[in-house]
Each structure stands twice: as structure tokens, then as C-alpha cells.
Amino acid sequence: MTITDARRAVEDHQFLSLENFRRAWEKVAQKQGSAGIDGETIPQFRRRVRANLAQLRESVANSTYQPRPYQRVLLPKGEGNWREIGIPTVRDRIVGQALLNVLQPSIDEVFSPASFAYRPNLSYLNAVEKVACWRDLGYTWVLDADIVRYFDRIDRQRLLQELRKYIDNPGILCLVKALISAGVSTPEGIVTSDRGIPQGAVISPLLANLYLHEFDRHFSASDVKLVRYADDFLILAKSRDRIVAARSQVEQFLSEIGLELHPHKTQITHFDRGFRFLGHAFLENAIFPAEASEEKVKSASDRRNVKADRSSKKTQKKRNPFAALRDGTFFRNGFRTR
């Protein structure tokens, strides 16, 4: 898939077809969701769905459509922290989905196979499997990384420059810009900024992947391996020296695009020591769902210990790789849940 192909889809007016808006509505209605700042709900829009879709499409076509600010919702993240989500109006969700319908098939095809989030036919389990694959090939040193407030710190100007590679229609480019710049409604009023894209906007996941596309390409082409799921990622290497150097390279690359690693959620580790990624605990050759109870995991490690007791004294002197699971320190010390 070339950039020209992506542009041709826009030039053919696939975006503005009524059929595209119908498909977008069906997707939005299927997901349900809360009302946005205008208070309109999915059932209310459905009552006059044909007229509403025709009117919405017409307003986009004649450039009178204007996205509304997002309704701010705070969701608990644990440890007293909150995650801010912007709830778009039903109409803005439909427009965003209509854009996604025509842009994602073209843009997604150029994405790196190291990127797993928000992509058709891929899930976090594919990312977990890829980590195991690189481990088995000897990439056992790990940079376990997290980007600070990724969505909030995206440079919109830089993002739109990347998007221009796929969109040659100024009207659609302006529409994307409007959708990600609409601001957020808070008790203090409408808040706007010149950075970030709203978590909650239909098109934001695609744009978030696009913003890190060059990052993915750069590190996938080097002698280290990358597995990225949104703003959580692992860099894997075959030696400690290489992973230490990779951390510096990652920090430099992210700094150039206005991002930084989270100092308390980023670590250099090894499969022998273990770590958590995407809801899974990795320790040597073992992978456990992080939501598994301690008793269940300890039971598995106990079975391993019985086999170890039957081995030679030389083997018994080696540290059991499941010891941290058995004594509970794996769950208490040095590991974070993704």
C-alpha cells in the first residue's frame, strides 16, 4: 500500500458517501456509550436516524460542521491517580468513525509489525506471543518502558504533518484537526491546549499509532527488538550493554518528538528477574496472566519444585526460577501491572 493509494481513497469521496456514514452510525450505535456535551443519546439519534445522518453528512460536505468540545470524565487508575477521558457527542463519534472507515485500511498497512494496539485482527495476546518469540531467540535483556501521558503530549502540528502523507484533501485534513482540537468541557469551562489528542475520540487510536510510526520503524530495523502496545513497550536485546545503550537511544528519539519515558514505570530487567507487561507476568520461560491468584501461581511453582528436588545436588544449588513466585516477592516487589 503506497501513500498514493491512501490519497486516492480520499479523492474518490469514499468518506462523504452516505453509505460510509451509515456504516459509521452502525458502529457507533453498537458500542452505545454515554451522551456528550449536547446531551444527545444513541436512542435519541436513532429516532430520526435517516434525517440525522443526511443532515450530518451535508454539514460535513459543505464545511458547516463544527465538532463540539468533549465532556470530561475522570476514571480511577489506582494509587489515587485519575485518567481523563473525553466523551464526544454522538454526531462527532459518527464523523470520527466515518473518517476511520476510509483512513485505517490504508494507513494501517504501512504500520510496523512491532505495533499491536488498536489494529484490526491484533490484540495484546499477539504482543505477548511476540515477546515470548524474541525471548526464545535469545533476546533476554529488556527495557520495560512507559511513556509519560502519551496522548496528552502528542505534538499536533507534527502529527498533522505525518497525516499529510496520506491525505491530500485540505478539507478532510482540517476536519481531523478540528476533531482533535475541540477542547474539553470542565466545571471551570472549556479548556483548550495546543498539544495532545483526546482519549475517547474515535480517531485518536489510529493517530496515536501514526505518531509513533517512525519510532517503530527505527527500532525495528536495528539489532534490538521492539514490541509496542500503545504507550507501553518493550525493547529486547541480547546483552546488558546493548539494552543500556538502547535506553539512551529511546530517550533521545522520544525527546525529539516531545515525549519522555516515565521514570518510575521504566526499568531495565531480564527474564531471569521477571517483569509484567500487558497483564502478564514473565519469569524465565514462564508466562502467567497477572490476574491469576497467588495461590494458583504458587501451586504451579510448587510442582516445578518437586521436579527440582529430584535433580542432582548441583542442580539444587541453582536458584529456582520460580522462587519469587513461590515466596510471593514476585507480586510485591519490583513489578508493575500494565
C-alpha positions as a printed NumPy array, in Angstrom:
array([[  0.   ,   0.   ,   0.   ],
       [  1.509,   3.331,  -1.073],
       [  0.823,   6.877,   0.021],
       [ -0.776,   7.48 ,  -3.391],
       [ -3.271,   4.689,  -2.724],
       [ -4.275,   6.285,   0.562],
       [ -4.773,   9.639,  -1.119],
       [ -6.843,   8.111,  -3.895],
       [ -9.372,   6.805,  -1.353],
       [ -9.995,  10.376,  -0.211],
       [-10.166,  11.74 ,  -3.756],
       [-12.845,   9.153,  -4.613],
       [-15.087,  10.695,  -1.942],
       [-15.479,   7.456,  -0.061],
       [-15.536,   9.477,   3.109],
       [-18.52 ,  11.622,   2.085],
       [-20.682,   8.805,   0.775],
       [-23.946,   8.318,   2.635],
       [-23.156,   4.604,   2.82 ],
       [-19.965,   5.39 ,   4.728],
       [-21.931,   7.49 ,   7.213],
       [-24.466,   4.664,   7.616],
       [-21.689,   2.197,   8.405],
       [-20.189,   4.685,  10.84 ],
       [-23.538,   5.086,  12.596],
       [-23.965,   1.311,  12.925],
       [-20.541,   1.032,  14.54 ],
       [-21.23 ,   3.878,  16.958],
       [-24.683,   2.54 ,  17.853],
       [-23.258,  -0.913,  18.508],
       [-20.833,   0.479,  21.082],
       [-23.528,   2.525,  22.828],
       [-21.726,   4.953,  25.153],
       [-22.743,   7.997,  27.146],
       [-24.052,  11.285,  25.815],
       [-21.609,  14.065,  25.082],
       [-21.792,  17.746,  25.962],
       [-25.035,  18.241,  23.986],
       [-26.872,  15.547,  25.979],
       [-27.987,  13.629,  22.881],
       [-28.068,   9.854,  23.39 ],
       [-27.893,   6.959,  20.946],
       [-31.662,   6.22 ,  21.283],
       [-32.485,   9.878,  20.648],
       [-30.369,   9.996,  17.482],
       [-31.92 ,   6.719,  16.298],
       [-35.469,   8.124,  16.349],
       [-34.737,  10.182,  13.21 ],
       [-31.652,   8.346,  12.078],
       [-32.11 ,   8.803,   8.301],
       [-32.736,  12.525,   8.534],
       [-29.989,  12.962,  11.124],
       [-27.413,  11.127,   9.024],
       [-28.337,  13.058,   5.879],
       [-28.124,  16.367,   7.745],
       [-24.807,  15.431,   9.375],
       [-23.256,  14.33 ,   6.093],
       [-24.467,  17.509,   4.379],
       [-22.978,  19.735,   7.077],
       [-19.62 ,  17.99 ,   6.694],
       [-19.771,  18.248,   2.899],
       [-20.499,  21.988,   2.903],
       [-17.992,  22.719,   5.712],
       [-20.574,  23.967,   8.221],
       [-19.97 ,  21.067,  10.601],
       [-18.128,  22.004,  13.79 ],
       [-17.124,  19.42 ,  16.433],
       [-18.306,  20.092,  19.968],
       [-15.974,  20.067,  22.996],
       [-15.516,  16.722,  24.703],
       [-17.237,  16.033,  28.008],
       [-14.542,  15.334,  30.585],
       [-14.839,  12.169,  32.653],
       [-12.277,  11.128,  35.27 ],
       [-11.679,   7.406,  35.745],
       [ -9.718,   5.998,  38.703],
       [ -6.359,   4.44 ,  37.816],
       [ -5.427,   3.234,  41.287],
       [ -2.999,   4.656,  43.841],
       [ -5.063,   7.827,  43.961],
       [ -4.468,   8.679,  40.295],
       [ -7.068,   9.528,  37.665],
       [ -7.254,   9.105,  33.911],
       [ -9.057,  11.786,  31.919],
       [-11.368,  10.637,  29.129],
       [-13.136,  12.958,  26.706],
       [-16.653,  11.843,  25.733],
       [-17.55 ,  13.105,  22.238],
       [-21.1  ,  13.779,  21.116],
       [-22.89 ,  11.067,  19.159],
       [-22.583,  13.143,  15.976],
       [-18.861,  13.678,  16.47 ],
       [-18.426,   9.947,  17.034],
       [-20.145,   9.244,  13.719],
       [-17.935,  11.706,  11.838],
       [-14.826,  10.289,  13.508],
       [-15.857,   6.739,  12.651],
       [-16.588,   7.733,   9.049],
       [-13.046,   9.092,   8.819],
       [-11.655,   5.962,  10.419],
       [-13.528,   3.763,   7.931],
       [-11.614,   5.216,   4.99 ],
       [ -8.273,   6.052,   6.592],
       [ -7.499,   2.988,   8.689],
       [ -7.352,   0.393,   5.874],
       [ -4.761,   2.473,   4.034],
       [ -2.686,   3.793,   6.913],
       [ -2.687,   0.597,   8.96 ],
       [ -0.981,  -1.315,   6.17 ],
       [  2.176,   0.783,   6.479],
       [  2.446,   0.293,  10.252],
       [  5.258,  -1.785,  11.705],
       [  4.565,  -5.381,  12.762],
       [  6.041,  -4.322,  16.129],
       [  2.882,  -2.284,  16.84 ],
       [ -0.075,  -4.239,  18.233],
       [ -2.596,  -1.822,  19.78 ],
       [ -5.759,  -0.567,  18.072],
       [ -5.146,  -2.64 ,  14.942],
       [ -7.552,  -4.948,  13.091],
       [ -7.154,  -8.643,  13.895],
       [ -4.474,  -7.994,  16.531],
       [ -4.687,  -7.967,  20.314],
       [ -2.492,  -7.762,  23.377],
       [ -2.165, -11.552,  23.231],
       [ -0.335, -11.277,  19.911],
       [  2.083,  -8.885,  21.595],
       [  2.596, -11.318,  24.484],
       [  3.315, -14.114,  21.994],
       [  5.845, -11.939,  20.175],
       [  7.672, -11.208,  23.435],
       [  7.964, -14.95 ,  24.045],
       [  9.227, -15.431,  20.495],
       [ 12.056, -12.91 ,  20.913],
       [ 12.899, -14.381,  24.322],
       [ 13.294, -17.833,  22.784],
       [ 15.664, -16.364,  20.186],
       [ 17.986, -15.053,  22.874],
       [ 16.702, -11.513,  23.4  ],
       [ 16.582, -11.796,  27.177],
       [ 17.583,  -8.291,  28.297],
       [ 14.581,  -5.996,  28.45 ],
       [ 13.847,  -2.285,  28.566],
       [ 10.364,  -2.28 ,  30.082],
       [  9.085,   1.195,  29.234],
       [  6.129,   3.52 ,  29.587],
       [  5.656,   6.976,  28.031],
       [  4.558,   9.809,  30.308],
       [  0.997,  10.965,  29.492],
       [  1.377,   9.92 ,  25.877],
       [ -1.947,  11.082,  24.428],
       [ -1.717,  14.412,  26.265],
       [  1.776,  15.216,  24.975],
       [  1.439,  14.452,  21.28 ],
       [  2.574,  17.419,  19.189],
       [ -0.455,  18.05 ,  16.985],
       [  1.481,  20.008,  14.365],
       [  3.957,  17.179,  13.937],
       [  1.089,  14.68 ,  13.872],
       [ -0.72 ,  16.583,  11.136],
       [  2.485,  16.741,   9.103],
       [  2.618,  12.954,   9.204],
       [ -1.039,  12.758,   8.285],
       [ -0.47 ,  14.89 ,   5.177],
       [  1.459,  11.978,   3.719],
       [ -1.871,  10.141,   3.476],
       [ -4.383,  12.925,   2.933],
       [ -4.233,  15.405,   0.066],
       [ -7.699,  16.847,   0.737],
       [ -7.351,  20.083,   2.765],
       [-10.963,  19.879,   3.924],
       [-10.547,  16.442,   5.453],
       [ -7.207,  17.392,   6.986],
       [ -8.878,  20.402,   8.598],
       [-11.686,  18.161,   9.827],
       [ -9.228,  15.852,  11.56 ],
       [ -7.535,  18.868,  13.109],
       [-10.888,  20.17 ,  14.348],
       [-11.816,  16.816,  15.901],
       [ -8.604,  16.597,  17.932],
       [ -8.576,  20.304,  18.888],
       [-12.16 ,  20.784,  20.065],
       [-11.244,  21.22 ,  23.723],
       [-12.722,  19.687,  26.857],
       [-15.729,  20.805,  28.885],
       [-14.913,  21.004,  32.604],
       [-16.737,  22.551,  35.584],
       [-14.485,  25.578,  35.095],
       [-15.401,  25.961,  31.411],
       [-13.984,  24.881,  28.043],
       [-10.279,  24.041,  28.26 ],
       [ -8.13 ,  24.013,  25.119],
       [ -4.433,  23.404,  24.528],
       [ -2.009,  23.23 ,  21.623],
       [ -0.813,  19.701,  22.435],
       [ -2.373,  16.294,  22.839],
       [ -5.233,  14.349,  21.318],
       [ -8.352,  13.398,  23.295],
       [ -8.599,   9.916,  24.742],
       [-12.115,   8.991,  23.76 ],
       [-12.091,  10.379,  20.228],
       [-12.807,   7.634,  17.695],
       [ -9.853,   8.561,  15.51 ],
       [ -7.313,   9.062,  18.321],
       [ -6.015,   5.451,  18.483],
       [ -5.121,   5.48 ,  14.771],
       [ -3.42 ,   8.862,  15.142],
       [ -1.559,   7.681,  18.245],
       [ -0.09 ,   4.782,  16.272],
       [  0.772,   7.084,  13.388],
       [  2.677,   9.44 ,  15.692],
       [  5.   ,   6.609,  16.791],
       [  5.279,   5.02 ,  13.352],
       [  8.798,   6.352,  12.704],
       [  9.819,   5.262,  16.207],
       [  8.573,   1.756,  15.404],
       [ 10.412,   1.677,  12.086],
       [ 13.658,   2.952,  13.561],
       [ 13.951,   0.429,  16.372],
       [ 12.506,  -2.489,  14.425],
       [ 15.268,  -2.027,  11.85 ],
       [ 18.074,  -2.105,  14.434],
       [ 19.758,  -5.016,  16.21 ],
       [ 17.264,  -4.812,  19.078],
       [ 13.636,  -5.911,  19.019],
       [ 10.557,  -3.823,  19.763],
       [  7.11 ,  -4.869,  20.951],
       [  4.782,  -1.895,  21.419],
       [  1.198,  -1.726,  22.628],
       [  0.104,   1.942,  22.584],
       [  2.345,   3.792,  25.058],
       [  3.637,   0.617,  26.736],
       [  6.54 ,  -1.082,  25.012],
       [  9.492,  -3.41 ,  25.419],
       [ 12.886,  -3.168,  23.777],
       [ 14.685,  -6.521,  23.849],
       [ 18.401,  -7.154,  23.361],
       [ 20.926,  -9.956,  23.746],
       [ 23.243,  -8.182,  26.179],
       [ 23.072,  -5.75 ,  29.07 ],
       [ 25.404,  -3.289,  27.349],
       [ 23.137,  -3.183,  24.304],
       [ 19.955,  -2.636,  26.309],
       [ 21.602,   0.182,  28.296],
       [ 22.599,   1.843,  25.031],
       [ 19.104,   1.265,  23.645],
       [ 17.57 ,   3.103,  26.584],
       [ 19.625,   6.204,  25.784],
       [ 18.643,   5.956,  22.123],
       [ 14.962,   5.623,  23.017],
       [ 15.116,   8.635,  25.337],
       [ 16.8  ,  10.715,  22.632],
       [ 14.298,   9.726,  19.939],
       [ 11.284,  10.41 ,  22.14 ],
       [ 12.724,  13.745,  23.263],
       [ 12.914,  14.874,  19.635],
       [  9.156,  14.362,  19.246],
       [  8.213,  15.896,  22.591],
       [  7.844,  12.715,  24.641],
       [  9.65 ,  11.142,  27.589],
       [  9.868,   7.861,  29.446],
       [  8.128,   7.564,  32.792],
       [ 10.964,   7.475,  35.366],
       [  9.046,   5.289,  37.822],
       [  7.493,   2.947,  35.264],
       [ 10.575,   2.247,  33.16 ],
       [ 13.228,  -0.301,  34.06 ],
       [ 15.989,  -2.431,  32.617],
       [ 15.435,  -6.037,  33.58 ],
       [ 15.989,  -9.625,  32.479],
       [ 13.72 , -12.608,  32.053],
       [ 15.566, -14.237,  34.977],
       [ 14.374, -11.403,  37.224],
       [ 10.918, -11.154,  35.708],
       [  8.598,  -8.313,  34.788],
       [  4.977,  -7.608,  33.931],
       [  3.681,  -6.486,  30.565],
       [  0.123,  -6.263,  29.228],
       [ -1.412,  -8.099,  32.144],
       [  1.076, -10.969,  32.023],
       [  3.963, -11.881,  34.303],
       [  7.152, -13.067,  32.585],
       [  9.741, -15.059,  34.541],
       [ 12.404, -17.095,  32.739],
       [ 10.421, -19.339,  30.374],
       [  7.147, -18.923,  32.257],
       [  4.276, -16.594,  31.411],
       [  1.356, -16.174,  33.81 ],
       [ -1.742, -13.996,  33.495],
       [ -1.19 , -11.289,  36.101],
       [ -4.777, -11.666,  37.294],
       [ -4.086, -15.263,  38.292],
       [ -4.299, -15.712,  42.032],
       [ -1.095, -16.053,  44.005],
       [ -2.195, -19.499,  45.174],
       [ -2.67 , -20.695,  41.608],
       [  0.745, -19.446,  40.546],
       [  2.415, -20.8  ,  43.685],
       [  0.811, -24.177,  43.004],
       [  2.401, -24.223,  39.579],
       [  5.759, -23.275,  41.048],
       [  5.445, -25.939,  43.748],
       [  5.011, -28.603,  41.069],
       [  8.178, -27.282,  39.463],
       [  9.948, -27.508,  42.839],
       [  9.014, -31.185,  43.257],
       [ 10.758, -31.936,  39.978],
       [ 13.728, -29.832,  41.034],
       [ 14.077, -31.84 ,  44.278],
       [ 14.603, -34.991,  42.229],
       [ 17.518, -33.497,  40.318],
       [ 21.179, -33.62 ,  41.272],
       [ 22.652, -31.646,  44.156],
       [ 24.406, -29.444,  41.629],
       [ 21.091, -28.516,  40.126],
       [ 19.573, -27.997,  43.554],
       [ 22.183, -25.35 ,  44.339],
       [ 20.991, -23.208,  41.43 ],
       [ 18.332, -20.611,  42.155],
       [ 14.904, -21.917,  41.323],
       [ 13.454, -19.51 ,  38.722],
       [ 10.046, -19.902,  40.369],
       [ 11.233, -18.942,  43.854],
       [  9.942, -15.398,  43.531],
       [  6.556, -16.791,  42.58 ],
       [  6.557, -19.247,  45.479],
       [  7.534, -16.8  ,  48.228],
       [  5.287, -14.017,  46.94 ],
       [  8.013, -11.439,  46.294],
       [  7.176, -11.507,  42.595],
       [  3.807,  -9.974,  43.428],
       [  5.14 ,  -7.495,  45.985],
       [  8.461,  -6.19 ,  44.727],
       [  9.643,  -4.553,  41.565],
       [  6.814,  -5.426,  39.198],
       [  4.017,  -3.279,  37.899],
       [  0.79 ,  -4.26 ,  36.232],
       [  0.168,  -2.989,  32.712]])
